[in-house]
Amino acid sequence: MPQAISLGDVKHNMPGRGEATTSANGLAASTHTSDHTENIVGGKKDSSVESFLKSVYDLAVKEGWEKAQDRNELVVKFKSPEELRKVLNIEVEDCPASHSDLLQDLKDVFTYSVKTGNPHFFNQLYAGIDPYGFAGQIVTDVLNTSIYTYEVAPVFVLIEQYLLKQFCEMVGYPDGTGTFPPGGSYCNMLGMNLARFHKFPDIKNKGLFSLPRMVAFASCGSHYSNKKNATLLGLGLDSLISVNTTSNGKMDPVDLEKRVLEAQEQGSVPFLVVATAGTTVLGAYDPLNQIADICEKYEMWMHVDGAWGGGALFSEKHRHLMDGLHRSDSVSLNPHKMLMAPLQCCMFVTKHPNTMKNCHTLHVPYLFQQDKTLYDASYDVGSKVLQCGRKVDAFKFWLMWKAHGRLGLSDRVEKAFENSRFLIDILQKTEGFKLVTDPECTNVCFWYLPKIMRDTDWNLRDEKFCRKLASVAPQIKERMTKKGSMLVGYQPVGNLPNFFRMVVINDKVTREDMEFVVQEIDLLGSDL
């Protein structure tokens, strides 16, 4: 294997960046060819491209794997957009850049990017780095194929089908089918689209014009993608009816049935309920069995958005949170969240394979030929999905699962739950911290009160008190981001003022890290 290119000692056979030679006719001529095909490394003639790729890999391992997981390193070296534009060489030019310049650009990318693998990154519903997922992503990227037909992705089609079958069995869909779509929002759109087709199959040919007004239901704590999907599919925001939640963020089945009856009285046709297994902010698991009772009673499709909390299925200890899942019609899971697969990695399955096939399949003779002689055309999995070109996301999850085993993935999930419970215990014992709710999942939501506010009566009905409380989290977030010590998100919910949302995922996180979070927030905010 060629030696790696050093950032400082590469000898170039081309002009500097942006330079060009002049040809005999006076026109600018590029001399980039020799630099990008051959290079002198260690006195030997070698392939410049191979050496460059090895250098990129070494840099990725050092900066993106080793340093990114070091809790003593900064989570982020923050600069404003204006400052960052000045230090990055973003411009592309007519002449090719040298490999040493490209490596410096890549080093800058690592320097100023957020280190989501750092044990002190708690900002989003993803975190950490899985080495086998990373390895799997390298393989699929270098093979660079689309997973729509068996003839161009034979290995990956078989692996994807296997994983979907495994997930269907976990969910309770013995005859189910599915796909790996690009994101949880897309999964929810698939659920909504299949639900509508299941209710009114003629929509595929006739469209919305000849159909009655259709309405769907989702809790006020559900993901915002449901609203976007309602507009995308031509239903409109008014056709997605918000259902109240209980104090801990769960969908209220009583309110759901009430709103279904109201919709029917108004002449609308209820066709879908989107339940959530692990809401984005509070981490609530909707009562699936009770929702399923209502869906069966009123003949509605039940889609479960398990993008975040669906990872609990891998744990015997916590899978009870999703009791009743087998009664749903479709479900999604994002392994790139609780299971720590590299972004992005999402699964959508349904217990109605014919519905998915009939809804999405078209006659496309240039791609999905039905008279192929080498294999059964059913292996051309792209015919049953909306996309044409589709990235291979199943392989990295398969390699992860194979490397860790189901028990290893279960341990990862259970450690996240254990760390979150430990954090809750600390918060309850530490002055100045107050839980928003007792969470079911691993998102822990809490308020922080600076010393000056601790003698004030706790009253969320007091407008002045709420304004002060709402200002605390943004100020602390600014300080922690500039310091780079950690990243924790914040937001309001309903009438509740801003609070912190800790998302515990990374299996490198320890109890000491949980203690650090509490101490750091107090250090950053005690003088406010």
Disulfide bonds with the S-S distance in Angstrom:
none
